[in-house]
């Protein structure tokens, strides 16, 4: 086989190994979690897979999944002939889920995510939102798939739906239009005339992708009707091989009579009119009447002044997308910014009252390699860092006025509660006793030290504000939660709370008089402002006026703004409230009676064919086949190549590999036979290789952006060289002297490699 063809084949094998390994939850966390005991609960249309410690989630998921199936099958005109596999895990705090058309179409979903209360808005809880969303993707794959044809082949012969439209489809069928998944990000993109999510210059590109798709699918449905949306998915074209595939650009033109590019241009003009009309009745950052702060970095998520010296501020920010590292920075007059911490940081952080320490929340490795949010304290002067919690899913730290106690939100399962830590002893106590599906959002300590203000997302889907007695845990509700107030910042005298609300579909600042419960507007910015701190007579707020650069302002706490509803004609806003013919219920109670069968999960029995293809390249013939299991516990790859021009000397190339991720180390066995030399001249070599690798992840020395592993490799090689042609040294332009070493010898070798890797990512 020619070296170039051999390189291509090896590259394809390597790519297949990556694709096969990137299955299940370990594709994001890189850990096998052998401690988990997986179970299966079957309903009429689903196989729900979950670790034993999550028992109960299957009853909630069964009700949501079956109701979503009923609605989507009617709206999208799609049915499945097999039960749909869904996998659930809470081993990592990853606020996501994914669906894939491979291995028979399945989805993986992370559950018990406390941050979902901050990520989303509205009354819909995380499991209902994410499960229904991912099911739309699976229905979409089913709608455009060709019977008995691998999804890879349909991609080769047809242009698939753009990702923003695929995400928009999932949001339209299962979610309401709101700030967190649409308006907040789309408004700024349109007003700035930058709706592209592929320019690489904005941190919110992912958010804009979802928002653009969300808006376009809703606009499409209002213009052409929901039946046209179903027809678009059902449209097919015939391929040269005889089977039919979906082709999104052609389907769009066939069902609407116009190309997608023209639709996109019409939609942009439409949204420009709507958002610019709204902006004419709203304020700009100049209206704050304060001082714009000098920042270090493009994007920030929190900024707070030093309580002992307000000339200093600390912030969580990212320098740029060229260096996408989140850092906790200290900014001081006439000094360079000081890096205090870095990693996957969560806002807000908390200064201790005398300004010498900061406590912050960061996502990192804990027991069994899980990614979990925990609290850390950093000494401002020395930069020395101390871990305060381990495996607590902890966010929103806040110090008591004297600095002797630290309150924070910690979650266990699907329930978040408030905890208090004595800083001198490290002793902790649980202050609240919430039950059920409750997420904590923001917590701050009253200046008198006796009360905490708490914003949370309750089990009923409301977003109340409460005052909590710091000694007894007794709660007094001060806002019932009809609107989304998601931050609570005390005034220095403790009589008022500065709040950030999404009632405008962008964040804006409001003020509550705690005694009267009266709420007044502070800002009415077109792109919004989020309050982060109150120092003296001034508020601190982050203003996201541009997609390329966040801004921060310090402005008088006496500022007010009028309540004005922009008079936008309903013709320009009707798409926001347009709904499909049938809706998935927003709150669906658990229903264990839907589960028809329960059993233990056998990963080996769930190995499925992933894909296969042949490579009929000139002078040779080769192919690859891949089998895998949805959780990534097993992957099998086979490959072959045959050199049709040298069947006498060159043995057929055969490759077999098996990866096992059931234990703590990842095991990889490979067996290779054939011609493995990379040169076309002189001696070549037929070779047989056997190799076993065991890779152990090491989490003991975890630090952000570092990955440590230990790999032990045991191998055996049988080398069989042969002569293809002799070099004529006289024909070379520059004659060289080569010592007469003689022909290479036939031989066997055993290899033992021990490799320790410490990798800066």
N, C-alpha and C positions, 0 to 999 in steps of 0.2 A: 504494500500500500504506500502511496506517495506520502511524504511527511505532512504536506499541507492537509491532505484528506484525513490523515491520522489525527492531526491537531484539531480539526473540525469535530471529529467523532469524540475525542476526549473532552472537548469543550461542551458538546451536547450531553455527554454523560455527567459531567460536573453540574451542568444546569439542571438536569433531571434530578440529581441527588439533592440539590438545593430545593427544588420544587416539591419533591417527595418529603423531604425533612420538614419543610415549612407547613406542616399540618397541625391543626389543633392549637392549644394554648401555648405550647412550648415554642412556637415560632416567634412569640413576642418576648417571653421571659427567659428562654434558654434553659429551663429546668424541667426535669422529668416528673417530679413529685410522685415517687413510688409509694409514699405513705397513703395516697388516696385509694379508697376502695369504691370503684365505680358501680353504679346501679342503673337499671333501665326500667322505665315505666312506659307502657304502651297504651295509647288511646286509639280511637278509630282511624286517625290520619297521621299520627306522630309516634316516634320513638324518642322519648325524653331521657337523656343520659345525665347523671349527676353524681358527685361524690356522696358517700353515705352520710357524711356530717351535714349535708345540705337537705336531708330528708324533710319534705314539706314543700320545697320549691316546685316539685313536680305537680303538686295539686294546683298551685297557682298558675304554673305554666300551661297545664292541660286546659284550664278554662280559657286562658287568653289565646292559646294556639288554636283551639277548636273554633272559637268565635271568630278569630281572624280568618281561618280557613273558609268558614261559611260566607263571610263577607267578600273576601277576595275572589273566591271562585265565581261568585255572581258578578262582581264588578269587572273582573279581568277576563271572564269566560275561559277559565283554566281549571283543569282537574289533574290530580296526580294518581298514577296507578300503584304507587308504592307508598309506604309510610315514610314520612320525612324525618330524618334524624336531626335532633337538636341537642347540643352539648352545653352544659352550664358549669361555671367555676367561679369561686370567689377567692382563689389563692393569691390573686394580685388585684391591687386597686387600679385597674385599667378600665376607664369609662368608655367601653366600646363593645362591639360585636361585629362579626363578619359572616358573610354567606359566600359559598363557592359553588360553581356549577360542576366541579370535579367530584369524583367518588360518589356519584349518584345524587349530588346536590344535598348539602347539609349546612348547618350554621353552628357557630360557637359564640357564646354570650357570657360576658362577665357580669355577675350579679352582686348584690349587697354593696353598692357603690355609694358611699356617703356624699361624695362630691356631686352626685347627680342633682341634688337640691340647688346647687349653684349653677351647674351647667345649663339646666333647662329652666323654663318658666311655665306657669300654668299649673293645672291640677293633676296632670297625668303622672303616675309613678313610673320609676325607671323600668321595671320588668315589662309592664304593658307597653311602654314606648319603644324599647329596644327590640323586644321579641316580635311585635307586630311589624316593625320597620324591616327587620331582617327577613321576615317571611315574604314581604313584598319582593325583595330581591330574588328569593327562590322561585316565587311565582313568575317573575319576569324571566328568569332563566328557562323555566318550563315553557313559558309562552313562546319563546323564540327558538327553542331547541328543535332539532330534527330527529325524528324517531330512529333509534338504533345507530345514530351517528354521534361520535365523540364531540364534545363541545369545542375541542381544539380545531377540528375540521370546519365547524361552522364559522369559527373566527377567521380561518384562512380564506374562505370563499365569500364571506359577507362582512360588511362593516357594522360593528356593533354600536349600540346606543352609547353616546357620549356619557362619561361618568356623571357629569352634573345632572343630566336628565335622568339617569338611573336613580340617583339619590333623590331628585325631585319627585320622581314617581313614588318612591317609598314614603316620602313625607306627605304627599298629597293624599294617598289612600289611607293613611293611618294617623295623621297628626293635624292639628290646627296651625294656621299661620300665626306666628308669634315673634317676639323680639329675639329670643335666643337662637332660633333656627332660621331666622329670615331677616326681619326688618332692620334690626340693629346693624347688620353687616351690609345688607344690600343698599340701604339708604346712603351710607357714607360712600360706597363704591360708585353709586350713580351720581351723587352730588359732586364727587371729585372726577367724574367721567373716567373711572378706572374699574369697569366691571370684570376685567380679566382676572382670572385666578391662576394664571400660568406665567406671570411676569417674573416671579422669583424675588420680588422686591417688597412684599408685604407679609407680615406674620399671620394675617387673617385670611390667606389665600384658601385654606381649607374651609373656613367658615363661609367665604364668598362663593365657593363652589357649590356648597349645599344651598345657600340662599338663592343663587341664580337659578339653579335647577328647580328648587321649590316654587319660585315665582313663575318660571316659564311654564311648568306643567299646569299650574292653576290657571294661568292666562290662556293656555291652549284649550283647557277644558271649557272655559267660559266662551271662547271664540268658536270652537268646533264641536263641542259636546263630548260627553263621556263615552258615547258609543264610538266616536272616531278614535279616541285613545285606545280602546280595545282593538279596533280594526288595525291601527298602526302596528300593534304588537303581533297581530296574526298574519300580517303581510309576508309573503315569501317570493323568492326568485329561484329559478332553476339553475343548478350548477352544471359544469361540463361532465361531472361524474354521475349525474342523474338525480341526485337528491336535492331537495329545496332547502334554502336557508333564509334567515332574516337579514335584511340589509337596511339599516336605519335611514340613511339619506334617501334611498330610493323609496322606502316605505313612507317616509314623511311627505315626499312630493306626490306619491300616488294617492295618499289619503286626504291631503289638504289642497292639492293643486298648486302648491308653491314650494320652492326649495327651503330648507331649514335656514339658510343664510338670510333670505328675505324675511322670514318669520322673526329671526333674531333681531334684525334691524328694526322691524315694526315694534317689537317688544321694547327695545331700548328707547325709541321715541316716546312710547306710551309711558314707561316708568320715569323718564326724564320730566315729562310734563307733571306727573303726579308728585314726585318728590321735590321738584323745584317750586311747585305751588305751595307745598307744605312749608318749605324752608323760608319762604317769603314772610311767614308769620312767626318765625322762631328767631332766637337770638344767636349771636356769634360769640366766641370766647372773649372779645373785647368788652362785652356787657358785664363780665364778672367784676370789673373795676378793681382788679388786684394786680399782683406781680407774677409774671411768667418766670418760673424757676429754671435755672440752668441744670440740665441733666447730663448724665453720662450714659449714653446708649440710645438706641432707636425706640425700644419698646419697654414699657414698665407696667407692672401689675400692682404695685403698692409703693407708697411713699409716706414716711412719717418722720417728723422732726424729733431730735433728741430732747427729751423732756427737761434735761438739765442745761441744755445749751441749744436754743432753737436756730442758731446759725449753722448747725450741723443737721443734716438729714440722712436717713438711710433709705434705700429703695431696693426693690427686687426688679431687676431689669435684664435686658439682653442687648449687648453692644450692637450687633447687626446680624443679618441673616448669613453673612459670610463667616461669622463666628457665633453660631447659634447656641451659646452657652448662657444659661440663666445664672445670675449672680446676685448675691446680697452685697450691696456696695455702701460704703460710708462716704458722703460728700462733705468736705470741710473747706472753709474759705481759704483760697490761695494755696491749696494742697491738692495733689493728685488723688483721684478716687482710690479708696482702699477696698480691696476684695476681702470680705469677711467669710463668705461661704459660696459654694456653687453646687449645681445639681438640679434636679427636678423640684423646684421650690414652689410652695403654695402660699398665696396671700390669704390673710394678712399675717405679718409678724408682729412682735411686741417688744418695745423697749422696757427695760427695768427702770424704775423711777429715777435712779441717780445716774442713768445714762452710761453705765459701764458694761452692760450686757444686753444682748438681744436674743430672744427665743424665736425660733422659726420652725416651720413644718417642711419636711422634705421626704420625697419618695425614695426608698432604698431597700436593700436586701435584708431580710430577717430570716426566721426559721424556715428551713427547707428551700431557701432561695426565693421566697415570695417577695413581690414588690409591694411594700406597704408604707403608708405615711406615718412618720414618727416625728417627735419633737427633739430639737437640738438647741443648745445654748452656746453662743460664741462670746468670748471676751473681746470687747471692742479694741482694747489697747494691744493685746498680745496676739489676737486671732485664734487663741486656743479654743477648740471645739469640744463640747461634752454632750453625749447622748443622754436625754432625759427619759425617753420612753422606748419600748421595744415591742413591735407587733401590736400597736394600739390603734392604728387607723386614726391618728390624732391630727387635728387642724385647729386653727383659730385660737392661738394662745393669747392670754391677756393677764397682766399682772395686777395684783391689788395695789392700792395707792402707796402702801409702805414697802412693796416689793417682797414681802415675806411669803406670799402665796401666789400660785399660778393656777389659773383656771383654763380649761381647754375642752374641746369637743372630742370625744372618742367613740368609736363605733364597735359594736360586737354583733356580728350577723347583720341583719337589716336595720338594727336600732342604734341610733346615736344618743348619747347622754352627756351631761356636763360633769366633769371631774375637777377636783381641786387638789393641788399638790403643795405640801409644806416644803418650802425651799430649803430650810435648814436641815430637815431630816429625810426628805424624799418620800415621806409617808403620803399616801393618796386616799381619797375617799370619793365615792360616787355621790354627787349632789342631787341629780334628778333620777327619776325612775320611769322613763318613757317605755312603752311596749309597742311592738309591731313595727310597721314600715315607716320609720321616722328618721329624717335626715337633719343634721345640724348645719347651719349656714354661717352665722356670725355671732360672736360673743364678746362683750366688753364689760369691764368692771366700773361701777359707779364711783365717782370721786370720794364718797364717804366710806367706801369699803364694805358696805353692808348688803349691797344689791348688785346683781348682774343683769344687763339687758341681753336678750337672746332672740335671734331670728332663726326660725326653723321651718321645716316642711313636714306637716303632720301626716298621720296615717290616712286621714280623710281627704288629703289633697289640698288642704288649706295652708297658707303661709303666715301664721300669726307672729306677733311680737309679744314677748312676755318679760316681766320682771321676776327674777328669781332671788329669793332670800339666800344669801351666801352661807348662812348657818344651818337653816332647816331645809332648804330646797323648795319651800313653798312658792307657788307660782301665781302671779297676777297677770292676766292677759290684758294688754293695753291696745292691741289691735287684732281684729278677728281674722285677718288674712285674706280679704277679698282681692287685694292687689298685691303685687310682688315688691315688698320692701325688703331688700336683701343686705343691708348693712345698718349697724346701729352704733353711732359715735356720740358719746356723752359730751355735753358742754362742760366747761371747767367748774361751773357752779352746780351741776347735776340737775338742772331744772328742765333741760331740753335734750332732745336727741336729733342729731343730723342723720338723715336716712338717704339711701340710694334706692330709687324705684325704677321699675321698667314699665310703668303705666303708659309712657309715651311711646313704647316699643323701642326706645333707646334709654340708657340710664340717665336720670336727672336727679338733682338734689332737692330734698324736701326737709322740713323742720317740724318736729312734734313738740308741743308743750305737754310735758308728762302729766301735769296736774289736771289739765282740761281735756287731754287726748286730741286736741285740735291740731290738724296737719296743714301746713302752708307750703306753697311752692317757693323754692329758692332759685332754681335755674330752669331755663326753657331752651336749652341749646339744641340746635338742629341735629347734631351728631352725639350729643349727650355729654354728661360729666358724672364721675363717680367720686363721692366724698371718701377720704381715707383717714383724716385726722382733724382734730380741733385743738388749736394751741392759742391760748389767750383769747383775743377777739377775732381770730382768723380761722377760716376753714382751709384745708388742703384738699385738692381734687385733681384727679387725672382726667384729661380731656383728650379724646381720640378724634381729633379734627381731620387727620390725614391718615391714610392707610400706611404711609411710609415712616411716620414719626409721631410718637405719642408726646403729649405735652402735660405739664403739671403747673397748677396755679395755686397761689395763696391769696385769698380774697376775704373781704369783711363778712363776718357771720351775720351781719344785719341785712345783707342783700336779700331782696325779694323779687319775684317775677309774677306777672299776671297769668291767670288761667285763660288761654285762648285756644279755641278749637279751630284749626285751619279749615276754611270752607272749600274742601276739595270735592268736586262733583262725584256723585256715587258711581258714575260710569267708569271712573278711574280707580275706584277702590273695591268694586264688587268682587273682583277675583280673590281678594283676601279672605272672604267668607264663603266662597263657593265650595261646595262639598260634593263628593261622589254620590251616586244613587243610594248606596248603603254605607253606613258608618260602623266602624268597630267601636264598641262601647268604651268610654273613657275610663271607667272603673269597673273591673270585672272580678267578682269574688272568686276565691279558690273553690274548686269542685272536685273532691277526691273520687266521686262516683264515675267520672269520665275515664279514670284509669282502669283498663281492662285486664292488664297483666303486669306483674312486677318480677324482675329477675336480676341476677348478677350479670355484670358486663364481661364478656369474653373478647378481649381485644384481638386475639389471633383470628377469631371467627369473623371479624369485621374487616379483614383485609379485602380490598376491592381493586379491580383494574383501574388505573388512573388514565394512562394513555399509551399508545404504541404508534410508531411510524417507521417506514422504510426510507432509506436514502439511496435511490438508484443513480449514484454518481458515475461518471465515466470510468471504465476499467476496474470498478469494484462494486460491491454490493454489501450494504450494511443496514442495520436496524436497531431499534431500542424499544424496550417495553418496561413499564413502570407499574408497580403495585404498591398500595399504601393503605393505611388505616387512619380514619379521621382524627384521632387524638395524637397521631404521629408516633405511636408505640412501635410500629413495624413499618419498614420500607424495604422493598425488594426491587432491584434493578437488574435487568439482563440486557446485554448488547452483543452484537457480533459484527464482524467485517470480513469480507472475503476478497482477496486480490486476485482477480481473474487472469492477470498476466503472468503470475508466478506461483501457480498452484503446486509446482514441484518442490520448491524450496521454502516458500513462506507459508507457515502454518496459519490456519484461520484464527482470526482474533476473536477471543471469547471473553466476556466480562460478566461476572456475577457479584453482586454485593447485597448484603443484608444488614440493615441497621435496626438495633433494638434499643428502645428508650423506656423500658419498663423498670429499670433499676436506677439508682442514683447516678452511676456513670453511664454515659452513652457508649454503646458497644457498636463497632462497625467491623464486619467480616467481609473480606473481598477475596475473590479468586480470579486471576487473569492468566490467560494463555494466548501465545501468539507472538508476532513480530513486534517488538517494542522499541526498535532502534529508530532514531530520528534522522539518520543520514541516508543519502541516496547512493553513496560511493563506498567502496571498500567492503569491510566486514560488516555483516548485519547479524542480528541475534534473535533467535526464537527463545522465548522465555516463559516459564511458568512461575507464578507468584501466588503465595498465600499470605494473608496478613490479617491480624486481629488488633484493633485499636480499642482502648478503654480510656475515655476522657472524663475526668472528674472536675466538676466546677468547684471552686474554692470561694466561699463567701465570708470567711473569717476576717479578711483584711479589706472588706468592701469600702470603696471610696467612689464618689461620683465619676462617671466616665472611665472607670477602670474595670477590666475583666481579667480574672485570674483563673487559670485552668492547669491541671496536671494530666498529661497523656502518657500512657504506657503502650508501646507497640511491640508486638511479637510477629516476626515474619520469616518466611522461608522462600528462597528463590532457586530455581533450577535454570542455569544459563546454557544455551546450545547455539554457539556462533556458527556462521557459515560465510563463505567468500562469494561475493556477487560479481566483482570485477576488480582488477588491479589498477592502481593509479600509475599513470605515466608521468613521472616527475619532470621529464625533459620537456613536456608540453606546457608546463606552467610558466607564466610570465616571469615570476620570480622563483628561481629554483630554491628548494629548501632541502635541508638534510634531515632525514628521518632515520633514527637508529633502527637496526634490524632487530626488532623485538620478537619477530615470529608471530604466528597466528595466535589469536586468543584461545584460551583453553576452555574446554567444557568443565563446568563446575557447579557446585551447590554451595549456598551460603545461608546461614541463619542470622537474623537481625533482632536485636533487642534495643529499642529506643525509649529513653525516659526524658520527657520534655516538660519543662515548667514554663508557662507563658504568663507574663504580666503585660497586658496590652492596654495602652492608652487609646481610648476610642475617640 
